[in-house]
Amino acid sequence: MFSFLRKILPSPRAGRAASASVPRPRTRLGVEALDDRALPSAGLPDIAILSARLEDPTAVAFEYRKIGHTSPFRVGVYRSADPAFDPADERVGGTIVRFPGGGVRTGRVDLGAELPTDPARKYVLVVADPGGTVAERDEGNNAASFRKLALSGIAHGFTLTGQVPAWMEPMAQALEAKGYDAVIRYEWLALSQNPVPGGAVIAGQDLAARVRAAAAALAVRPGDVVDLHLIGHSRGTGVVSQALLGLDQVPGPRALQLGYTTQTLLDPHVARNEGTLAEGLTELATGTGVSRVGGFSYDPTNPTGVALATGTLTFQALAQDPPAFVPAGVDRTEVFFQRLAWYQTAPGSVELLIGLNFLSPLPGDIPNPFGWPVYSIDVGAYGVGHFEVPQWYLANVVLPPG
């Protein structure tokens, strides 16, 4: 703040007789700076959060500065839609800073668990004195933030038409509308149609490489974290499992390593027989309409269903994909599955048309070597067959309500 002092300076020609040629004395204004102690907030302490970052998946580190404040103060961690702190932000953790001295120091908040993906709240704020109980000279420096960005990848399975499934692009667009920062549309049509051994492994390695590149492109600010959500359907569930295994082995940028990883398996039926081809063909010969070896239900009275059943057994015998599984680095695995007979699917379904429905393994039968929790929903209760599971997931999980 400044005070303005009005000073009238005497004319340098004082003492001479006044005349028209002599200028009149001029008024000049001087500016004088006041000492800080004259300000209303002068003498008050100040707490500033200088930076924030995710130190490890369950802990936030922050740097702070104190001036003239010796009492403990609270620090909160919040999820926010923007870098500004407001009452709508969601508190996810906190601590009390008790260090009495001034200067620049570091602190840490143990969250107790990883922060899950939340595309609508991609900022993580560290806020000093969130309740506003400390009178400070500057209330505008109490928060720092970092971003948790969301990256998704979608992998289709074998398609009857050989074309990209109609659900893929709407699902990608819906994820982007929810706030995902990037969505990888992973199309592996040629390889998915080819029953070569190891095809799903090759595709998984390729998807992992694309994830690393996309994460590096997203994490452009210091402290950025990239959450990953891989979604696979049918044979594509084996692809995303292999991609996650590849990311365990070659993790990619640190931003990705610190992020939360979700795996969504949509009716995880990979191209794999549970027995020999001869055993599978023998099952078909009995005409029961169910193949334990091939993992499908079919219409034994429908020539199309029988032909597809025979072709499926032969294709799976050649491909022998590794099963979809729960890798070590996954934080959340979701399984949407069904086990309907072909004739139990909803009217107008693909399964009724072709006389065949693939049967997903039960969630408890999915290999889970580390014993991580698996969250599952049996969508067969809604008459959803194998080929309609992605549409059900899109309509009921991805798309926002209303």
Secondary structure in CASP SS format (residue, H / E / C, confidence):
PFRMAT SS
TARGET T0000
AUTHOR 0000-0000-0000
METHOD secondary structure of the structure
MODEL  1
M C 1.00
F E 1.00
S E 1.00
F E 1.00
L E 1.00
R E 1.00
K E 1.00
I E 1.00
L C 1.00
P C 1.00
S C 1.00
P C 1.00
R C 1.00
A C 1.00
G C 1.00
R C 1.00
A C 1.00
A C 1.00
S C 1.00
A C 1.00
S C 1.00
V C 1.00
P C 1.00
R C 1.00
P C 1.00
R C 1.00
T E 1.00
R E 1.00
L E 1.00
G E 1.00
V E 1.00
E E 1.00
A E 1.00
L C 1.00
D C 1.00
D H 1.00
R H 1.00
A H 1.00
L C 1.00
P C 1.00
S C 1.00
A C 1.00
G C 1.00
L C 1.00
P C 1.00
D E 1.00
I E 1.00
A E 1.00
I E 1.00
L E 1.00
S E 1.00
A E 1.00
R E 1.00
L E 1.00
E E 1.00
D E 1.00
P C 1.00
T C 1.00
A E 1.00
V E 1.00
A E 1.00
F E 1.00
E E 1.00
Y E 1.00
R E 1.00
K E 1.00
I E 1.00
G C 1.00
H C 1.00
T C 1.00
S C 1.00
P C 1.00
F E 1.00
R E 1.00
V E 1.00
G E 1.00
V E 1.00
Y E 1.00
R E 1.00
S E 1.00
A C 1.00
D C 1.00
P C 1.00
A C 1.00
F C 1.00
D C 1.00
P C 1.00
A C 1.00
D C 1.00
E E 1.00
R E 1.00
V E 1.00
G E 1.00
G E 1.00
T E 1.00
I E 1.00
V E 1.00
R C 1.00
F C 1.00
P C 1.00
G C 1.00
G C 1.00
G E 1.00
V E 1.00
R E 1.00
T E 1.00
G E 1.00
R E 1.00
V E 1.00
D E 1.00
L C 1.00
G C 1.00
A C 1.00
E C 1.00
L C 1.00
P C 1.00
T C 1.00
D C 1.00
P C 1.00
A C 1.00
R C 1.00
K C 1.00
Y E 1.00
V E 1.00
L E 1.00
V E 1.00
V E 1.00
A E 1.00
D C 1.00
P C 1.00
G C 1.00
G C 1.00
T C 1.00
V C 1.00
A C 1.00
E C 1.00
R C 1.00
D C 1.00
E H 1.00
G H 1.00
N H 1.00
N C 1.00
A E 1.00
A E 1.00
S E 1.00
F E 1.00
R E 1.00
K E 1.00
L E 1.00
A E 1.00
L E 1.00
S E 1.00
G E 1.00
I E 1.00
A E 1.00
H C 1.00
G C 1.00
F C 1.00
T C 1.00
L C 1.00
T C 1.00
G C 1.00
Q C 1.00
V C 1.00
P C 1.00
A C 1.00
W C 1.00
M H 1.00
E H 1.00
P H 1.00
M H 1.00
A H 1.00
Q H 1.00
A H 1.00
L H 1.00
E H 1.00
A H 1.00
K H 1.00
G C 1.00
Y C 1.00
D C 1.00
A E 1.00
V E 1.00
I E 1.00
R E 1.00
Y E 1.00
E C 1.00
W C 1.00
L H 1.00
A H 1.00
L H 1.00
S H 1.00
Q C 1.00
N C 1.00
P C 1.00
V C 1.00
P C 1.00
G C 1.00
G H 1.00
A H 1.00
V H 1.00
I H 1.00
A H 1.00
G H 1.00
Q H 1.00
D H 1.00
L H 1.00
A H 1.00
A H 1.00
R H 1.00
V H 1.00
R H 1.00
A H 1.00
A H 1.00
A H 1.00
A H 1.00
A H 1.00
L H 1.00
A C 1.00
V C 1.00
R C 1.00
P C 1.00
G C 1.00
D C 1.00
V E 1.00
V E 1.00
D E 1.00
L E 1.00
H E 1.00
L E 1.00
I E 1.00
G E 1.00
H E 1.00
S C 1.00
R C 1.00
G H 1.00
T H 1.00
G H 1.00
V H 1.00
V H 1.00
S H 1.00
Q H 1.00
A H 1.00
L H 1.00
L H 1.00
G H 1.00
L H 1.00
D H 1.00
Q H 1.00
V C 1.00
P C 1.00
G C 1.00
P C 1.00
R H 1.00
A H 1.00
L H 1.00
Q H 1.00
L C 1.00
G C 1.00
Y C 1.00
T E 1.00
T E 1.00
Q E 1.00
T E 1.00
L E 1.00
L E 1.00
D C 1.00
P C 1.00
H C 1.00
V C 1.00
A C 1.00
R C 1.00
N C 1.00
E C 1.00
G C 1.00
T C 1.00
L H 1.00
A H 1.00
E H 1.00
G H 1.00
L H 1.00
T H 1.00
E H 1.00
L H 1.00
A H 1.00
T H 1.00
G C 1.00
T C 1.00
G C 1.00
V E 1.00
S E 1.00
R C 1.00
V C 1.00
G C 1.00
G C 1.00
F E 1.00
S E 1.00
Y E 1.00
D C 1.00
P C 1.00
T C 1.00
N C 1.00
P H 1.00
T H 1.00
G H 1.00
V H 1.00
A H 1.00
L H 1.00
A H 1.00
T H 1.00
G H 1.00
T H 1.00
L H 1.00
T H 1.00
F H 1.00
Q H 1.00
A H 1.00
L H 1.00
A H 1.00
Q C 1.00
D C 1.00
P C 1.00
P C 1.00
A C 1.00
F C 1.00
V C 1.00
P C 1.00
A C 1.00
G C 1.00
V C 1.00
D C 1.00
R E 1.00
T E 1.00
E E 1.00
V E 1.00
F E 1.00
F E 1.00
Q C 1.00
R C 1.00
L C 1.00
A C 1.00
W H 1.00
Y H 1.00
Q H 1.00
T C 1.00
A C 1.00
P C 1.00
G C 1.00
S C 1.00
V H 1.00
E H 1.00
L H 1.00
L H 1.00
I H 1.00
G C 1.00
L E 1.00
N E 1.00
F E 1.00
L C 1.00
S C 1.00
P C 1.00
L C 1.00
P H 1.00
G H 1.00
D H 1.00
I C 1.00
P C 1.00
N C 1.00
P C 1.00
F C 1.00
G C 1.00
W C 1.00
P C 1.00
V E 1.00
Y E 1.00
S E 1.00
I E 1.00
D E 1.00
V H 1.00
G H 1.00
A H 1.00
Y H 1.00
G C 1.00
V C 1.00
G C 1.00
H H 1.00
F H 1.00
E H 1.00
V H 1.00
P H 1.00
Q H 1.00
W H 1.00
Y H 1.00
L H 1.00
A H 1.00
N H 1.00
V H 1.00
V H 1.00
L C 1.00
P C 1.00
P C 1.00
G C 1.00
END
